[in-house]
Amino acid sequence: MKKERAVITVIGEDHPGIIAAVTGACAELGINIEDLSQTVVQGILTMTLIVDITGKDLRELQRRLARVAEEQRVKIIAQHEDIFRYMHRV
């Protein structure tokens, strides 16, 4: 079985709980985080996660993260890695 991954991007005004909410949603769905990078520039958080979604439902992850985005007042996009790479190729 080929490994499937997704790219999750988060952006918004920084405040306590964002990272915990996003990573918690992944944990609740049994999704392993393979890599995470985050930075805060002048109060704006940007975070990128690479997650293993092999055998998982990407749409369910997207629905769960949409709730997190609303609760945390941030923008979250979860895309299959293939789509992300296709959209961001030079």
Buried (B, 14 or more C-beta within 10 A) or exposed (E): EEEBBBBBBBBBEBEEEBBEBBBEBBEEBEBEBEEBEBEEEEEEBBBBBBBBBEEBEBEEBBEBBBEBBEEBEBEBBBBBBEEBEEEEEE
